[in-house]
Amino acid sequence: APGGRSAAARAVVLADAVSRGREALDLLAQTVVLVACCPDNAILQLLVGHFVQCSLHAPEDVGSKGESIIGGGLGTGALQQVRPDAEGGIVLALGRVLAWVQTSSCESDAAFGVDLAPMVHALASLPYRLPVGWRVHTLSCTILLEMFPGVLADADLLAVAARLPSPDVAISGLAAGTREKAVSDWRIAAAELLGRLVATCDRRGGAAGAAQDEV
């Protein structure tokens, strides 16, 4: 998969070309469908992050070009609820990304590229309906743990990770009936673990990105 600055530059051009006059969440819904087909594509990963960030900014805060968004931090503007028809696509895309990470021959998190973890963080930051949020957070946590297995050396973090459901449970039908107590426990565990993983993985991913830039 393309990565680094070349992928970011191409993503900027593509984002500017497709974004004019279109809603960020519509573009996000379409892009995650492509991610499900090509989970290792760095440009698609960057575009997902871009469209998420656009949806998190008030319209007047988003420039006409992607340079101010791609590679930047998440905004704190008015949150837009993800449409139910897009939620299923996001869960499917994260499931496909997880399958790719699990079957990849990469021997280090840096080999996945520096854009995958930010995409996962971005998707996890969106507001979802309760029956969907825990699924997104569970899959996001599992992807990050596959990318950064060393974090499980922390016994407290390992204990929280053990409370997550299996990815198969998270991926299975969004409308499938599950005991409310179990779902509540999963929701709490996934949210707690995600918060702890984001800071840890950001540090490791940043170091990997710096090393890649030096190559």
N, C-alpha and C positions, 0 to 999 in steps of 0.2 A: 504494500500500500504506500502511496506517496505520503510524505510527512514533512515536518519542519516548515521552513519559511516558504518553499515553493508551493506547498499545498495551501498555506494560508493566503498567499497572493492570489492563487486561482480561485479560492473560495470567496475572497473579497470581490473579485470581478463578477463571479457568478451570482453572488448574493445581490449585488447592485442591479444586475440585469433582470433578475426574476422578481425583485421585491417591489418594483414600482406599481403603486395602485392596488396592492394586494395585502390582505391581512396576514400578520406574522403567524398566527395560529393555523391559518389555512395552509401556509407554506410549510410549517412544521409538520402538520399531519401528512402532507405529501412526501416530505423528506424522510420521515421515519419509515415509510413504506419502502423507500429505496435502501435505507439502512438495513432493513430486514433481509433484503436481497443481497446486499454487499456490506456486511458488517465490518469488514476490514478497510473500508475506503476512508482515508483521512479527510478528504474534501467533504464528504457527506457528514462526517463527525463534526467538522468545523461549522458546516451550515446549520446543523441541528442546534449547536450552541448559540449561533448567531440569532436564529429565529426565536429561540427561548428568551434570549436577552432582550430582543425587540419587544416581545410580549410583556416583559417585566418592566419596561420603561413606559412612561407616559409618551404619547406620540410626539410631542414637541421636544422630547429629550433625545430622540433618535435621529441621527444625521441621515442624509440621503445616501451616503455611501457606507460600506461595511468597515472602513478602516477604524472608525471610532468604536466599533462593537466587537469585531473579531479579535480575540486575544485580550479583551478587556475584562473587567469584573462584572458580576451580575448587578443589574440595577435594582432599585428599591421602589420603583414606581408602582402604580396600581396593578394588582394582579388580575389576570384574566383567567377565568375558569376554563380548563381544558374541556372541549366538547366530548360527550360520551362516545361518539363515533371515532374520535381520535385516540381515546384512552386505550382501546383495544390494540391499535396499531403501535402505540408506545410500548405496551407490555410485550407484544410479539417481537418488536425490534430488540428490546433488551434481552429477551430470551434467545434470539439468534446471536446477539453479541456474546452472551454468556457461552453458548455452544461453541462459537469460534474461539474464544479465549481458552476454553477447556481443551479443545482439540488442537490448538496451535502448538507448533514446535518451538515457539519462542522460549528462550531460557531465562529471560529477565524481563521485568516490567518495562524497561526502556525500549525493548524490541517491539512492543505494541504501539509505539509512537506516543508523542506527548499530547495528542488530541483526544484520546479515548476517555481518560478519566474525567477531563473537563466536560465532555459530552454527557457522561453518566451523571455527574454532579448537576448539570443544567437540567436534565430531564427530571431528576429527583426533586428539584427545587420548585417545580410547578404545582399549583393547587389542583388536587384531584378529589373526586367523590370518595367517601370513606371506603366503599367496597373495592376501590382500585388503588388508593394510595399505598396501602401496606404491600400490595403486590409489586408496585414500582420500586418501593424502598427496599423490599427483600431482594429483588433481582439486582438492584444497584449495589447493595452491600455485597452480594455474592460475587458480582463481577470484580469489584474492588479487592475482595479477599483473594480471588484467583490471581489478580495482577500483582498484589502485594502480600503474599502469604506470610512474609516475615512479621507482619503486625500481630499475628496470632501468638507470638512469643509472650505477649502481654496476657497474663492469666485472666485479668478482669475482662478484657476485650473478648477473649476466647469464650468466657462464660456467657457473655451477651450473645455472641454469635451462635452458641449452641441452642439458644431459645428461638432461632428463626425456623420457619417451616422449610421444607425442601423447595428448590426452584420449581420442580414439577407442580407442586401445589400452587405456587404463585402464578404459574403460567396457565394453569387449567382454567376453564370457562369463567369469565368475569361474573356471570350470574349464578354460578354454582353455589348451592347452599352449604354453608359452613357454620359450625357452632359459634355463636357470638362471643362466648368467653375465649375460645381459641383465637378468633380473629383479633379480639381486643389485646390479647397477650402478644400476638405476632406484631400488631401495629406498634405497640409500645417498644418492643425489642428492636424492631427495624428502625424506628425513628431514633432510638438511643444509639444504636450501633452506627447508623449513617452519620450522625453528628460527630462521633468520635473518629470515624474513618476519614471523613473529608479533610480534617486538619492534618492527620497523619499522612494520608496519601498525597495531599497537595505538596507537603514538604518533600516527599520522595520523588513525586513527579516533577517538581520544579528542579530538583537536582539532576534528574535524568534529562530534562529539557536543556539545561545549561551544558551538560556534557555533550548532548547531540549537536548543539550550536557550535561547539568548539571543534567538532570533527570536520 
